Amino acid sequence: MSITSPDSRRRWLLALAWALLCALMLALQWWQAHAQQQREQFQLAQTVQRQMLEKVAQHKAHLTALTAVAPLQATEESSALSRVAQSIKTIYPRIQEIQLVTPATGSCLVPAVAQAAAPLQARASTSLPDEQHTGDYLFIKKVASPADWLCVRIHSAHLLDEHTLPANSGLRISLNGHTLLDPPPPLQQARVFGQFTLAGYDQPLEVQLLTRPQNLLSWSMVLISVLVSTLLVGAANLIWKSRQQARRHQQRAQLLANEAQLAHASRVNGMGEMASGIAHELAQPVTALLSQSQAALRAHELGKPELLVTALQANVREARRAGAILERMRGYISNAPSQPQRLDLPQAVNQALLLLDGPTRQAGIALRWQAPMQPCWVWADPVSLEQVLNNLVRNALDALSHAATPDAHVEITLRIDAKQALLIVQDNGPGVDAATAQRMFEPFFTTKTDGMGLGLPLCATLMERMGGNLEYVHSPRGACFVMHLPLASDELTAHP
């Protein structure tokens, strides 16, 4: 029988159609398997990056919280720091050690750490490999004191949850060119299918994802694909490229949309916080203006010009104070430095308490302040100092008014301690519980039904900008706040 017979031609056509159909199915299966692998690897890289970003962000948040409860010269706060640090280490096993490091103590005090921490500004942070513990790195943050810092040792192997990577994949982590973690030996020379750097949280960890190549084709599939490699490989390659390009365009469009939404949300949030801060700051001088204006009207009706002059002078002083507050808020928003000046602290306290005479009498609460005979010169911003003292006393008045305390009073005392002046505001009210004491300096946290939670955080910020700090001290009778202010140079000579 001739090969050109109809049956033979039909068999060749059937064989060719079968071969083409099998080759097309094989190429489709190979392409699907390859695309699935790419998608899985891409999703795996995203999962790893998301998990590690969450953990390094937690490290940053922990260090910020620890810095907030670590005033270096108060033993009560030091024990609070130890308790918080122990809780963090218990909940997060990857955090191996948390220490407050000084020039004379601390296991984190090695030359490399000291050199890295020395140039840091207050509340700035950085990270570096731990030369004493394999696989660990140190995350350090400078606290308010210029010579001390917090040191957190983190185990890099626990930055990724268990069973996140499949058996044929590995992870390599580096920091500042130093390898912290290597995959098992069979995967050390494997193919890198994903790499990224964790930026934005002062822990620039460089991460590589590695995998062993997998055989996506069986020998039978390879033999059939060779017959039609030109046609099928070209078609598969064209389809694969077009899909990849479309996916990149879609991701780019989604990224631009997300960035636009994030920028809008950030602007709205910033404007809200700014408006809340200005409203809270101006509430007190505006209230004083209203009260003094009513007193002026009453003095005019009674025909007492001396009282009218006093009220108008108080209005002028409050208006200037409101202007100074607005100027300070503008400087705060623009991050301009504070302008402390040399002033007599007892005189500044006397000036601030003049505005509180009316509220204390109205509430029936005694305000006890015995000004010392000698001046005490400090460096401070008079408007900021007056604002902080006014806020602390008014908080004490609110607490005493709601508690109905017998013999209710607010006592203000002045002490000299080393290179600081300590202005203490103490009341005999119900005090503050432990949970509230831990969060009282947190923005927007308040226990008042009509409060905004901005008073104490703003007071703490104002004290820091003057070179001092505001501290809450536990007291068995009521609440006690201590304002630390730096003494002037001549005052240091008088009080060695």
Beta strands, then each sheet from edge to edge (+ up, - down):
strand 1: 95-101
strand 2: 125-129
strand 3: 136-142
strand 4: 149-155
strand 5: 169-175
strand 6: 178-181
strand 7: 191-198
strand 8: 205-211
strand 9: 341-344
strand 10: 366-369
strand 11: 377-380
strand 12: 409-417
strand 13: 420-427
strand 14: 469-473
strand 15: 480-486
sheet 1: 1+ 4- 3+ 2-
sheet 2: 6+ 5- 8+ 7-
sheet 3: 9+ 11-
sheet 4: 10+ 12+ 13- 15+ 14-
end
